[in-house]
Amino acid sequence: MPVLRLLLVAFILCGATAKAQILSIERQAPRPFGYFLGDLLNFDITITAEKGWDLQRASLPRPGPITYWLDLRRLSVEGSPASGKWRLHLTYQNFYDTLDTRQLTVPGLTLTFHSGAALAQAQVPPWGFNVSPLREVQPAFNDPQDLLRPDTPPPHIDQRNDRLGVIISGVLALLSLTGLAFERGWWPFHHRPSRPFSQAARLVHRHIGHDDNSIPGDRFRNALLAMHRAIDMKAGRRLFSEDIASFLVQHPAYKKEAESFARFFASSHRAFFASDERGAQTILPPDSLLAFSRQLATIERAAE
């Protein structure tokens, strides 16, 4: 008999201890009326447990059908054993097609918390709400089509402003491209006599390409000739090495390239008068000749 009393007292104490782990349960439910077929019901449940007690995830309901007319669409949980605060967000969807106004019930929840081997349960009570029909029980109509509403016509979208914006953007882009082509001397502005160095830079690049070392003698001589013609056209006469000083006085924008002009004429003299293309490329390598032509073209554009 004393053993039975001790077991009964231990059972009562264990039950009281388990209940004491759940301090409070608060549920924030939506309005309990005015729902129709397909409506969503959002619940927020706040559970306060003693610190150190963790929510057993297996006790949470799984999204999916709850009954034939109720689905759990979404479920999210926030909280931690350290804080003791747990917040559940549940979204249900009603699929009950009622013919009159009636009350339905969202089932309650039983959530389990554990701390080691000890368990405690939080009972969330069920919640009732009213649903209303989408149509009257016995509608008066002669033709079934009277119950169907016509399809909503798509709204008219005025595209005149969009077309105008596209046209203006296209015109501005074309004008910008034309200005850039004119400034860079691209086609169809590449034959302008006012920019001989720009045209020469393209010809030198065509003859030399991307070769950084020596190139065949005929290609190097053609590149030198293209530069000679550009310098003569800029000077307005045939220019020799002894005329460089006067040329730079007439065109002071090119004074900083005086040393490059001297190297160019020295290389040209070695290539055309000494027939020593290799020595000419030693004085002015192909990549330096290409850089010299591009630099003159840049100065020419900036000087205009």
VOVEXGU-463980 format. One record per residue (C-alpha): x, y, z; residue in one letter. Coordinates in steps of 0.001 Angstrom, whole numbers, plus 524288, in hexadecimal, padded with zeros to 5 digits. Layout:
<sites>
XYZa/...
</sites>
This chain:
<sites>
800008000080000m/80AAE80A0A80337p/8112D806AC7F62Cv/804BA809C77EEBCl/8037E816D07F5C8r/8116E81A507F25Fl/80F37816EA7E408l/802C081F0A7E3C7l/8099A82ACA7E9D8v/814F4829827E035a/80B79828DC7D4C7f/80457835197D95Bi/8113083C6E7DB51l/816338387E7CDE8c/809A083D157C77Dg/80A1284A007CEC2a/8184984BE77CB19t/8158E8492A7BCAEa/80A62852DD7BC7Bk/812BE85D0C7C324a/81C4685D197B7B5q/8122D863C57AEE2i/8103F871427B4ABl/8066F8772A7AB18s/7FFC48750179DF8i/7FA938808C79621e/7F39987F907892Cr/7F10988B047800Cq/7E601886A47772Ea/7DF9188E2576C13p/7D1578928476C1Cr/7C8058871176E69p/7BE6E88A6576366f/7BD7688E6D75528g/7C4DE8835974E98y/7C22A87D4774164f/7C6FE871F97395Al/7D5B88730E7373Cg/7D87787D5A741B2d/7E4EB87CDD749DBl/7E53287CFE758C1l/7F1B1881B175F64n/7F4E787DFC76D71f/7FFEC8826C77655d/8024C879FE78247i/80BCB87E6A78CDFt/8103E87461796DFi/81896877D77A28Bt/81FF086C787A887a/82A5E86BA47B2CAe/837F186E507AD99k/83F208623E7A933g/8330785B747A40Cw/83359858F779575d/827F08572D78C23l/8270D8497A786ABq/825F284BAD77812r/81F5D83E96775DDa/8137C8439E77D56s/8113684EAA77398l/8067784CA976980p/80B0284A7A75B9Fr/8062A85340750A5p/7FBBC84C5B748CBg/7EDA9847CD74A86p/7E89D8485775882i/7DAAE8446475511t/7D3B48430474818y/7D0588518474861w/7DC488576474F66l/7EA888580774B35d/7F64E85CEC7529El/7FD468651C74851r/808FE86A7E74FBBr/80F98868A275CE5l/81B4886FD076282s/8215186F7677020v/82991879A07771Fe/82FD9877E278458g/83AAC8714178BF6s/83C40869E9798DFp/844F0874E779DE2a/83A1B87F0A79CE3s/82EB78762E7A068g/8263487D997969Ak/820568762278B31w/8182387C5178077r/810D08744677647l/80B2D879EB769C4h/800BA8715776384l/7F8DD873DF7573At/7ECE786B7C75492y/7E43486B8D74880q/7D5B0868DD748AFn/7CFE08603373E00f/7C27585E40743F0y/7B8118615A739ABd/7AC878643B74266t/79E96866D773E1Bl/79B6386EC874A30d/7A269875D575510t/7A83686C6175ECAr/7B32086B0576891q/7BF47862D876636l/7CA5385F9276F67t/7D8EF85FAD76D5Ev/7DE568543477543p/7E6E1856F578107g/7F54B853A17822Bl/7FD2C84BD378BCCt/80B5E8501778BEAl/815C5848AB79378t/8216984EDF79A3Ef/82CCE8474F79FB3h/8384F849987A895s/840C383DA57A88Ag/837AC8321C7AB33a/82D1283A9C7B14Fa/8215183E1A7A8EAl/816CE8488D7A9DCa/80B4084B407A107q/804F38580879CEFa/7F689856E779958q/7F1E88610278F5Cv/7E2F7860D878F75p/7DAD985FFA782F2p/7D55886C3677CA6w/7C80486E237766Dg/7C47E8770B76B1Ef/7B8B9879907627Bn/7B85A87731753DCv/7AE9B87CCF74A36s/7A9D9877A973D1Cp/7AE0B87D7D73043l/7A04287C6472AADr/7927D87AF272F84e/78CC586D68731D8v/7827686E1672723q/78624878D571DABp/77B8387D4871456a/7803387CA370660f/77B4E8783C6F92Dn/78838875B46F291d/7941186F996F95Bp/79C4B879BD6F279q/795DD884016FB1Cd/79E2487F2D70666l/7AAC4881466FEDEl/7B0F788E846FDCFr/7B783892366F121p/7C63A892316F0A6d/7CC5689F086F464t/7D22C8A5136E831p/7E0A48A8186E916p/7E3978B65A6EBFDp/7E8088BEDC6E0D4h/7F64A8C28F6E1CAi/7F9CC8CEFD6DAA0d/806CD8CCA16D406q/808268D9DD6CD99r/8110A8DF0D6D83Bn/8193B8D2A96D7B6d/81AA28D3A76C8F9r/81E578E1F56CA0Fl/828688DEB46D475g/82E4D8D4046CBFFv/82EFB8DD116C03Bi/835598E7FC6C811i/83F0B8DE8A6CE31s/8425D8D8F86C0CAg/8447F8E67D6BAFFv/84D258EA906C670l/854F48DE016C55Da/856CA8E0136B6B9l/85B1E8EE246B8CBl/864948E9E86C367s/86A358DF486BAB7l/86B878E8F56AF77t/8729B8F2976B835g/87BB18E8056BD28l/87E908E35D6AF3Fa/8815B8F1646AB1Af/88A2A8F3B46B6DAe/891828E6E36B4D5r/891F48E7EF6A61Bg/88A878DB366A3DBw/8831F8D7C86977Cw/87D898DF9869099p/885F88EA8169635f/892F48E35B694D7h/896778EA0C687E8h/8967E8F7CF68D6Dr/8A2D78FF1768954p/8A2B89069C69622s/8A7058FA8C69DB6r/8B2268F42569664p/8B83A8EE8A6A2C8f/8ABA58E74D6A631s/8AB7A8E101698BDq/8B9FB8DE05699B0a/8B8288D7726A6E3a/8AE538CE196A0C2r/8B7778CB1C69575l/8C30E8C8DC69E79v/8BACF8BF956A6AEh/8B6CD8B87A69A3Fr/8C4F58B69069615h/8CA9E8B37B6A369i/8BF138AD106AA25g/8C2318A7F26B7C8h/8D04B8A44F6B4EFd/8D91A8A9466BFC0d/8E5E48A4946B9A8n/8EB6E8A5B16ABFDs/8E2948A4A16A020i/8E5788A2AB691A2p/8EC738AE1D68B5Dg/8E1CE8B15568184d/8D7678B29368C21r/8E0358BB3D69446f/8E3428C3F868896r/8D4B88C53168577n/8D2308C96A69379a/8DD118D39069261l/8D7698D88D6858Fl/8C9F58DA2268BABa/8CFE78E28C69660m/8D7CF8EA8768C8Bh/8CB918EDA7684B9r/8C4508F1A46911Ea/8CF708FA9A69578i/8D064900AF687DAd/8C1A7902D768784m/8C1C79091C694F8k/8CD40911D76912Aa/8C78291529683E0g/8D438911B167CEBr/8DE879071A67BF5r/8E5449068E68930l/8F326901EE68B92f/8FA7C8FF7C6982Cs/900C190D00697FCe/8F31F913276973Ed/8EE3B90D406A3FEi/8F1D09192E6AC1Ba/8E9E4922646A384s/8DE91918BA6A333f/8DE0C918696B207l/8DE28927306B272v/8D2569279D6A94Cq/8CB9791CAE6B0D3h/8CF8C91E5A6BF1Bp/8C612913D96C3B5a/8CFAE909926BEA9y/8DBD690F1C6C56Fk/8DBC2904C26CFF3k/8DDAF8FA7D6C53Ee/8EA1A900F66BFFBa/8F2A68F57A6C417e/8E93C8EBC46BDD3s/8E97A8F3AE6B11Df/8F8578F3026B12Ca/8F83A8E4456B344r/8EE158E2AE6A8A0f/8F61B8EA0D69E5Ff/902888E2E66A27Ba/8FBB08D5C46A0EBs/8F5DC8D9F9693E0s/903498DE6568EE5h/909338D1376927Dr/8FDFC8C9AC68BF6a/8FCE78D14E67F15f/90AAF8D65467CB3f/912F28CBAC682E5a/9099B8C05267FE8s/90B908BBBD68DE8d/8FE028B841692B0e/903418B0AB69E53r/90B5E8BC3E6A2B3g/8FFA88C52A6A082a/8F75E8BCC06A95Cq/902278BD2A6B388t/901528CC036B3C2i/8F2778CC1C6B3DBl/8EC488BED46B6DCp/8DEF98BBCC6B0C4p/8D7C08BD2C6BDA5d/8DE188CA736BFF7s/8DA448CECB6B23Al/8CC398CA956B4E6l/8CC358D1D06C1EBa/8D2028DDED6BB36f/8C7238DDFA6B0F4s/8BC758DC946BB36r/8C2538E75D6C37Dq/8C2788F0B56B7DDl/8B4468ED296B4F8a/8B0938F0016C322t/8B7538FD3E6C2C9i/8B0C99002E6B5D5e/8A3358FDA06BB6Br/8A6029058D6C7A2a/8AB42911216BFF0a/89E97912D96B837e/
</sites>
